[in-house]
Amino acid sequence: MEKTIIVSNESGLHARPAGLLVSKAKNYASDIQIKYQDKIVNAKSIMNLLSLGLSKGSEITIITKGDDEEKALNELVDLLENQLD
Amino acid sequence: MFTGTNASPGITLGKALIVKHEELVIEKKDINSVDEELKRFDDAMEKSIEELNSVKEKALKDLGKEEAEIFEAHLMVLDDPELIKSTKDKITNENLNAEYAFKEIINQFITIFESMENEYMRERAADIKDVSDRVLRHLLGKTIIDLATLEEEVILIAHDLTPSDTATMNKDKVLGFLTNTGGRTSHTAIMARSLEVPAVVGLKNITEKVNNEDYIVFNGDSGEVIINPDEKTIEKYKKLKLNYEKMKKELESLKGKESISTDGRKVELAGNIGTPKDIDGLKNNDAEGVGLYRTEFLYMNRDNLPTEDEQYESYKKVLESMNPNPVVIRTLDVGGDKNLPYLEFENEMNPFLGYRAIRLCLDKKDIFITQLRALLRASNHGNLRIMFPMISSLEELLEAKKVLEGVKADLNNEGIEYSKDIEVGMMIEVPSAAIISDILAKHVDFFSIGTNDLIQYTTAVDRMNEKISYLYRPFNPAVLRLIKMVIYNGHKENIWVGMCGEMAGDQKLIPILLGMGLDEFSMSPISILSARKLIRSLKYEDAKEIANKVVNIGTAKEIEEYMEKVLD
């Protein structure tokens, strides 16, 4: 499953918000990936996620695959859209 | 003398201690067995995690939650599945020793981070190095420098201080930091400011110039560092330090006090901000409101227009945190020197005289309407004042107000609530507006004089052109006369008049502006307390005389010299 969204929080996906995303991603059994431009990385890896250098306005696609893929996708989208500062 | 980047203010004198971590030499080695290397790697990671957990606990206790989060992030790096997998793959596939494989992988990431555009992210390369060095030291069996046991007061000199250094050190013994690398947002600089110790960073090779036990004096405001100064210099710095501390205490004691002259003229000292993040600065400096919120930053550094909701959230945050104090939000002011990549701006011969600010908003009404909707919706959360920039005629002002009324009508129809007490004002930054300010004043609730542009338009001096910067002078008597006239015209129509340019925070101009009757001074938050100190020492009646006098002096130089004398 996948969904494309736009990073909307003020500071982009820098250290702290990225940390929150990774912690959350680790709660799911599914493989979770983030696609940005031509790169696809493991959302459970803080180093990979940060190396995308996502800022406010970046368009990313979240891709989930596995037993809890639907729950993972919904909750991660909610985190990105509504819960980051 | 050396000069670096002023990272944390204050003046310090003391003995140097060089913090040098033992060089970690990583060599490619023949290995006995892959399994053995994998186990060495796992062990080193495990030990590092254990260690970091205790560093984190200490940081949580000594420094607070926010600082401890750095180590939370470090722990996350050690738990990174991709990092672990890539390292193990490298060990296995290439028959490498663990430290060499790990270092290679880490270096790839450091290169990515160091090449990022965002300064904050570039500085994060230092965090990755800190955490990976910890693992490497375990792999190499090297010990870690311990600043927790410092026994005498020292100034720490280092290539760069790692988060681990600053978290574990005995803070009571640290007089300041000097480092070779780093900028104002580097870890060392941020830590120095939050610990309130003076620091200068980016000194290039200070670790080579200084020896342990050298006596050092430095100024965290100017970035000046002197090694082994003579007696006279030491005395001078001791005095500076005393003055600085006295001044700081005095300013501190002005928090919560009114900005009022000795004979009872009360004014409002507000701050200029660019994003909701600047609120901390306002609070720390006891701003009585926001006199200018430059909304263009919401529109910059991105590839599309901000939505109504995004804007609403930002405005709401500022309004809520300042409530009940007023917040003047200026509608979009782009064009001139600020272009948006996603709006097509034609190249102009004179962009400052061109398609910008309210002119652009009245042309692209959809952008303007979105912003006004967000503003009105946010008005429920505080004391909002809306301000239009770059108004140069009555027609423009009436047109902008008409759009605002239209948006209000839309919200009424949609049943969306907004405050009924929003003041609507305009900037006075174009001479044509200043000249008819008596007429304009009948149509607004306030004026805010934008001096940066008013000076350049009045004197026909491009403020970006260094060749003629000597002509760009706030003390220019023509500028001062215009300001006086605008304040007079505003008061005649019973509206308040503020100022939101650099002039409002200038110690040499404050007495003049106070004397002219300026009601609100909006400045960089950091200037507020010194402005309050000055105003509390002035007599309004004297300031009036000063104001009347300077507008009859012929040259900017003479006015400035006169003001220097007055302040003495």
Interface residues (C-beta under 8 A of the other chain):
Chain A: I6 S8 E10 G12 H14 A15 R16 G19 V22 S23 V41 N42 K44 S45 I46 M47 N48 L50 S51 G53 S55 K56 G57
Chain B: E69 E72 A73 M76 V77 D80 P81 E82 L83 F109 I112 F113 M116 E117 N118 Y120 M121 R124 I128 T275 P276 K277 N301 R302 D303 N304 E310 S314
